[in-house]
Amino acid sequence: MDRSRVVRRRLGFGGTLLATLFACASLTPSLLPRTWLYQGVMGAVTGILGYAAGASAGALGRSVISYRPPERVRRIAWRVLLGGCALLVAVALWYSFDWQRDLRALMGMDTRITWFPPVILAVTLVLFAAALLIARLVRLGGRRLITWLDRYVPAYVGHVVGVCVIALLVAVFANDVLFNGFVTRMSDISSVANQGTHPGVSRPTSAYLSGGPGSLVTWESLGKEGRRFTGTAATPARLAAFSGRPAAQPIRVYIGLDSTASPRAQAALAVRELERTGAFGRPVLAVLGTTGTGWVDPRIADALEYMYNGRSAMVALQYSYLPSWVSFLVDKEKAAASGRALFEAVRERWSRLPATARPRLVLSGESLGSYEMEESFRDLTDLVSRADGAVFVGPPNANRIWSRLTVNRERGSPVWRPVYRSGRTARFAQYPADLDRPAHAPWPRPRVVYLQNASDPVVWWSPGLIYRRPAWLEGARGPGVNPQMNWFPLVTFWQVLVDMTAALDVPPGHGHRYGANIVNGWAAVAAPPGWDADDTGRLRALVSGL
């Protein structure tokens, strides 16, 4: 086989067409604004996917249809194609600036942006060419292997074996070399980062905080995010300044990865630490899920502490130190196992208390932390029968209970603000007023609140975006979602995936930023006696400024 026929042959007609269409589709609006560099990378990725789809379709068509147009017709078709593609690319690049600016305006962001269409095109072409070259080199290797095998076995056997061997080698290289190598590198980097301490965070001096005097776990074993969690607890002085009354020292218990060997052992140690601090004697006890790095959103913790004037206790444990999106790929089951172990251990100890002396047992978690907590239960009924409420923030699409409630929502309610059984137990909110919907519908306790922004890619990204138009792009769009956004096979999958890298770079109320809305979530689920709307407003203002 002549090398030039595989590596240096000209582009295919179908591949060129779909590559252009896919790359131009990637320029259309997505959930969140993006930079010109991300756009260039996205254009290349979607372009090469389009080329693969078009080339495959063309090969299939040629194998089924024997007719070939005359050379003159093919030349004319190519000229029309190239001219049309060039025009389409120019138009898409021209409008892409306005699309990005409109999206930023929709979110109240600065519309003065840096956007380099020629550079975007150059980045896309260079990366596309590199990916195509690699693909053709792999194909060349496969052709040569098949040619060699044909010398010793029948042709059909050689073709099947050759294709299988190349596919296996590509799969092994992608998984064992690229993916596992990437995860190992990320693990090494994250392990080093886990040993550090955030600036301004110091070891607590209170015995009510893990890592402090008398703690069953050392300050060093908490990990970077665990040290921030216990080292930044609200002080009684700050709490009293807000409430106008003497405040208690909040209890924060955290068990790091280095504290013990397994999730079950971590959970048992967490219960002993809760007992040591007197957590089961507080009015409220919160079991918190953590993200991949072990992070707990400080607004989740602070809001509850201020609400109870420090007479609160909360517990969390670390199951990973990888970034959340990496943990979602490799540690998702570990997160679920850790959540189950922690909740079951805490609830077992809690259930041994007299019914009249038990603290209110509530749950919360953000992003992968909500997945961690949800996995402790079979369904919504199981959740509210064994806990006194939950606030889940920015739940990933993989959350099973969230998915069931969304799929089984009442007819007419949009997927971005679903109503499940008249909001009798669970309610979904982007704005505080959403928690009052349906209007005048009863909302007995225990309650479950899902805070989810219509433009949060963490909530909406799923593999199904590859081949299916999502419900959140059907009908009326949610607040902050560009009405010009459309679904394209494969393309939207990558758009929303890239959006996750910018999910925190937008104002509160958009993307993966929930800000002071967490206060309203806690107020709906676990407000202490005497708490009113004015208190919620004051606490919102305080949390917004923290």
Number of C-alpha atoms within 10 A of each C-alpha: 9 9 14 10 11 18 17 11 10 9 12 15 18 19 23 22 20 22 27 23 20 26 27 22 22 26 23 22 25 26 24 27 23 21 14 21 15 17 24 26 20 25 30 28 23 29 30 27 20 25 27 19 15 20 21 15 14 16 14 11 11 12 9 9 9 7 7 9 9 8 9 9 11 13 12 10 14 15 12 12 16 15 11 14 19 13 12 15 18 16 12 19 21 13 15 21 19 14 21 24 19 18 24 21 15 15 22 13 14 9 15 9 12 9 18 15 19 12 13 21 20 14 21 24 17 14 19 22 14 13 15 17 15 12 15 18 14 17 16 19 15 19 19 15 18 23 16 13 17 16 10 10 13 10 14 11 14 19 19 11 16 22 17 13 15 18 14 12 13 14 13 13 14 13 13 12 13 13 13 14 14 14 17 12 12 16 17 14 13 16 17 12 17 25 15 13 16 13 7 8 14 14 18 18 12 18 16 24 28 32 27 18 16 15 17 17 22 18 22 18 19 27 29 24 25 31 27 21 24 26 23 19 19 20 17 20 15 14 23 16 12 17 17 11 12 12 21 18 21 30 26 29 29 30 30 27 20 16 21 16 9 15 22 18 16 26 26 20 21 25 24 16 24 27 13 15 21 13 25 23 17 19 16 23 27 28 24 29 34 31 28 24 24 29 26 24 21 14 19 25 24 22 24 26 27 25 23 23 26 24 21 26 30 25 26 29 28 28 29 27 29 24 16 21 18 18 21 20 10 15 18 21 15 16 29 21 19 27 32 21 19 28 25 17 19 23 15 11 15 19 11 9 13 8 9 6 12 17 20 18 23 24 24 30 27 27 25 27 29 29 32 28 29 27 20 19 18 11 15 17 11 11 22 19 11 16 19 21 25 30 29 27 29 27 26 24 17 17 18 17 18 22 14 13 19 19 13 13 19 16 10 8 12 19 23 23 22 22 23 21 13 17 24 17 19 24 27 27 23 22 15 17 10 14 21 16 18 15 11 7 11 13 19 9 14 20 23 30 24 24 27 27 30 24 29 27 27 25 23 25 22 16 12 12 21 16 14 14 15 17 13 17 18 12 9 11 19 18 17 21 24 22 15 12 16 15 20 18 17 20 28 28 22 20 29 22 19 21 24 21 15 16 22 15 16 17 15 16 22 27 29 27 20 23 19 24 23 26 28 25 28 23 20 23 19 26 18 16 7 6 13 11 10 9 15 20 14 13 21 19 13 15 20 13 9 10
